[in-house]
Amino acid sequence: MLRIIERAQEAGALRGDVTIADMSFVIWGVAATVRATYGTAPGSWRRHLALTLDGLRSAAAHELPVPPMSIPQARTLMNECRQASSGPMTEGRCACSLTWGIDAQRHHRNSTR
């Protein structure tokens, strides 16, 4: 994921201040929308994703109100997401496995060391 972010920033397509922690929470947010809407409006997550992606484009960039979370802060929060991630759309997975590109169980076990 980090290499994708770097390449998009180098190409000028992704705003320069986006971090891997930011992307973790973008994915987490879209995943929450999928879970919340799949029974009523199953395709509505696509709109959320499109709005989010538009906001990540460098042409849309404005100064952000606060600095990004550190990697340790993001890992702490993602560790907590395992308890919150349950139901038919997640099957016990959290955004960590998507964002960090690793097995979530291993990630959670290692992030507490």
C-alpha positions in Angstrom: 0.0 0.0 0.0 2.8 2.4 0.8 4.3 2.0 -2.6 1.0 2.7 -4.3 0.7 5.9 -2.2 4.2 7.0 -3.1 3.7 6.3 -6.8 0.4 8.2 -6.9 2.0 11.2 -5.1 5.0 11.1 -7.4 2.6 11.2 -10.4 0.8 14.2 -8.9 -2.5 12.3 -8.7 -2.7 11.9 -4.9 -2.4 14.9 -2.6 1.1 15.0 -1.1 0.1 15.0 2.6 -1.8 11.6 2.5 -0.2 9.0 4.7 -0.7 5.2 5.0 -2.5 5.9 8.3 -4.9 8.2 6.4 -5.6 5.5 3.8 -6.2 3.0 6.6 -9.1 5.1 7.8 -10.4 5.9 4.3 -10.7 2.1 3.8 -12.2 1.7 7.2 -14.8 4.4 6.5 -15.8 2.9 3.2 -16.0 -0.6 4.7 -18.3 0.8 7.4 -20.5 2.2 4.7 -20.7 -1.1 3.0 -21.7 -2.8 6.3 -24.3 -0.2 7.1 -26.0 0.0 3.7 -25.8 -3.5 2.2 -29.3 -4.5 3.3 -31.1 -1.3 2.2 -29.0 0.3 -0.6 -26.3 -2.2 -1.5 -24.6 0.0 -4.1 -24.5 3.2 -2.2 -20.9 2.5 -0.9 -19.8 3.4 -4.5 -21.0 6.9 -4.0 -19.1 7.2 -0.7 -16.0 5.8 -2.3 -16.3 8.2 -5.3 -16.7 11.3 -3.0 -13.7 10.1 -0.9 -11.5 9.5 -3.9 -12.3 13.0 -5.3 -11.2 14.4 -2.0 -7.8 12.6 -2.2 -6.9 14.1 -5.6 -4.1 16.6 -5.5 -6.2 19.1 -7.4 -8.8 19.2 -4.6 -6.2 19.6 -1.8 -6.6 22.2 0.9 -4.6 22.4 4.1 -5.8 19.8 6.5 -6.9 20.9 10.0 -4.7 18.5 12.0 -1.5 16.4 11.3 -1.8 12.7 10.4 -1.8 10.0 13.1 1.5 8.3 13.7 1.8 4.6 12.7 1.7 3.5 16.4 -1.5 5.5 16.9 -3.1 4.0 13.8 -2.0 0.5 14.8 -3.6 1.0 18.2 -6.9 2.0 16.7 -6.8 -0.8 14.1 -6.1 -3.2 16.9 -9.4 -2.1 18.5 -11.3 -2.5 15.2 -11.1 -6.2 15.4 -13.6 -6.2 18.3 -15.9 -3.9 16.3 -15.6 -5.8 13.0 -18.1 -8.5 13.0 -21.1 -9.4 10.9 -21.8 -10.9 7.5 -19.9 -8.3 5.5 -16.6 -8.5 7.4 -16.4 -12.2 8.5 -14.2 -11.1 11.4 -11.8 -9.1 9.3 -11.0 -5.5 9.8 -9.6 -2.8 7.5 -6.1 -3.7 8.7 -5.9 -6.7 6.4 -7.0 -4.6 3.4 -4.8 -1.6 4.2 -1.6 -3.0 5.5 -1.8 -6.0 3.1 -1.3 -8.5 5.8 -3.2 -11.2 7.7 -5.2 -9.3 10.3 -4.8 -11.9 13.1 -1.0 -11.7 12.7 -1.1 -8.0 12.6 -3.2 -7.7 15.8 -1.0 -10.2 17.6 2.3 -8.4 16.6 1.0 -4.8 17.1 0.6 -5.3 20.8 4.2 -6.3 21.3 
